[in-house]
């Protein structure tokens, strides 16, 4: 078992400048820090190793597929335990006291040791680099054709029977497109033809997120796949989320 780094509440919150976020997140949960420590210890000692193994397997699946010849390079990463805790605190701080219809925020309301690896959607990251914009379509089509099984497999439409299936891989939500560049909307509306959930951002952030689910005997783990044409700064970042389920 890996050695778990010892952290203290005050030093950790100060180091990452999240004192205010933690106070907001803990307004209705006096035991929040202890719950975060349980998550931290589990992820540090056990789950992060599983994530690393999963990331390596997915890297090979994407990189060595002969149909992915548009890919220039791929990098992978696994979220650090510190980053995991910071993200949980940041998201909990945004959860309103009164439940809302915002599923992206509400899913954090009851985050715990038992489900954090289902709620957090970027424990694993793969970043794909492509040379030219048009090459993104090939990468996206590979992901979509490989894993799309039908809208009934989207998590919001699922029964427990589908969610708990083993050895089944599927897209788990409608791909999200975040656009900060107005001229790209027409491209995605034409290309997506109802496939994408297109959202406008004011920050200039641009990405495509696809959540996918794989079967696993022991865990659920989330990852994102990010494909981007870095040589062309006005080409949006292409990010695809992938989610491994039990």
FENPE-V551954 format. One record per backbone hydrogen bond with DSSP energy under -1.0 kcal/mol. NH is the residue of the N-H (numbers start at 1). CO is the residue of the C=O. E is the energy in kcal/mol with one decimal. If there is no record, write none. Layout:
BEGIN
nh:NH co:CO e:E
nh:NH co:CO e:E
END
This chain:
BEGIN
nh:2 co:45 e:-1.0
nh:12 co:8 e:-2.4
nh:13 co:9 e:-2.6
nh:14 co:10 e:-2.1
nh:15 co:11 e:-2.5
nh:16 co:12 e:-1.7
nh:18 co:13 e:-2.5
nh:22 co:18 e:-2.7
nh:23 co:19 e:-2.2
nh:24 co:20 e:-2.2
nh:25 co:21 e:-2.8
nh:26 co:22 e:-2.5
nh:27 co:24 e:-1.1
nh:29 co:26 e:-1.2
nh:32 co:29 e:-1.4
nh:35 co:31 e:-1.9
nh:36 co:32 e:-2.6
nh:37 co:33 e:-2.1
nh:38 co:34 e:-1.5
nh:39 co:35 e:-1.8
nh:40 co:36 e:-2.8
nh:41 co:37 e:-2.5
nh:42 co:38 e:-2.1
nh:43 co:39 e:-2.8
nh:44 co:40 e:-2.5
nh:45 co:41 e:-2.3
nh:46 co:42 e:-1.8
nh:47 co:42 e:-2.1
nh:48 co:43 e:-2.5
nh:50 co:46 e:-1.1
nh:51 co:47 e:-2.2
nh:52 co:48 e:-2.1
nh:53 co:49 e:-2.0
nh:54 co:50 e:-2.4
nh:55 co:51 e:-2.9
nh:56 co:52 e:-2.2
nh:57 co:53 e:-2.0
nh:58 co:54 e:-2.6
nh:59 co:55 e:-2.6
nh:60 co:56 e:-1.9
nh:61 co:57 e:-2.0
nh:62 co:58 e:-2.4
nh:63 co:59 e:-2.9
nh:64 co:60 e:-2.1
nh:68 co:65 e:-2.0
nh:71 co:68 e:-1.3
nh:72 co:129 e:-2.9
nh:73 co:129 e:-1.4
nh:75 co:127 e:-2.3
nh:77 co:125 e:-2.5
nh:79 co:123 e:-3.1
nh:84 co:80 e:-2.1
nh:85 co:81 e:-2.0
nh:86 co:82 e:-2.4
nh:87 co:83 e:-2.3
nh:88 co:84 e:-2.1
nh:89 co:85 e:-2.4
nh:90 co:86 e:-2.6
nh:91 co:87 e:-2.5
nh:92 co:88 e:-2.7
nh:93 co:89 e:-1.9
nh:94 co:91 e:-1.1
nh:95 co:92 e:-1.1
nh:103 co:101 e:-1.2
nh:106 co:102 e:-3.0
nh:107 co:103 e:-1.7
nh:108 co:105 e:-1.9
nh:109 co:106 e:-1.6
nh:111 co:108 e:-1.6
nh:115 co:112 e:-1.0
nh:116 co:112 e:-1.9
nh:118 co:115 e:-2.1
nh:119 co:115 e:-1.9
nh:120 co:116 e:-2.7
nh:124 co:222 e:-1.6
nh:125 co:77 e:-3.1
nh:126 co:224 e:-3.6
nh:127 co:75 e:-3.6
nh:128 co:226 e:-5.6
nh:129 co:73 e:-3.1
nh:130 co:228 e:-2.8
nh:135 co:132 e:-1.3
nh:136 co:133 e:-2.0
nh:139 co:135 e:-1.6
nh:140 co:136 e:-3.0
nh:141 co:137 e:-2.7
nh:142 co:138 e:-1.8
nh:143 co:139 e:-1.9
nh:144 co:140 e:-3.0
nh:145 co:141 e:-2.9
nh:146 co:142 e:-1.7
nh:147 co:143 e:-1.9
nh:148 co:144 e:-2.4
nh:153 co:150 e:-1.9
nh:154 co:151 e:-1.8
nh:155 co:172 e:-3.2
nh:157 co:154 e:-2.0
nh:163 co:159 e:-1.9
nh:164 co:160 e:-2.3
nh:165 co:162 e:-1.4
nh:170 co:213 e:-2.2
nh:171 co:147 e:-1.3
nh:172 co:211 e:-3.1
nh:176 co:209 e:-2.2
nh:177 co:197 e:-2.6
nh:178 co:207 e:-3.1
nh:179 co:199 e:-3.0
nh:184 co:181 e:-1.9
nh:185 co:182 e:-1.2
nh:188 co:184 e:-2.0
nh:189 co:185 e:-2.7
nh:190 co:186 e:-2.3
nh:191 co:187 e:-2.8
nh:192 co:188 e:-3.3
nh:193 co:189 e:-1.4
nh:195 co:192 e:-1.6
nh:197 co:175 e:-3.2
nh:199 co:177 e:-3.7
nh:201 co:179 e:-3.1
nh:207 co:178 e:-2.1
nh:209 co:176 e:-3.4
nh:213 co:170 e:-3.7
nh:221 co:244 e:-3.4
nh:223 co:242 e:-6.4
nh:224 co:124 e:-3.0
nh:225 co:240 e:-9.9
nh:226 co:126 e:-4.0
nh:227 co:238 e:-5.3
nh:228 co:128 e:-2.9
nh:232 co:229 e:-1.7
nh:235 co:232 e:-2.5
nh:238 co:227 e:-1.4
nh:240 co:225 e:-9.9
nh:242 co:223 e:-8.0
nh:243 co:212 e:-7.2
nh:244 co:221 e:-6.2
nh:245 co:214 e:-3.6
END
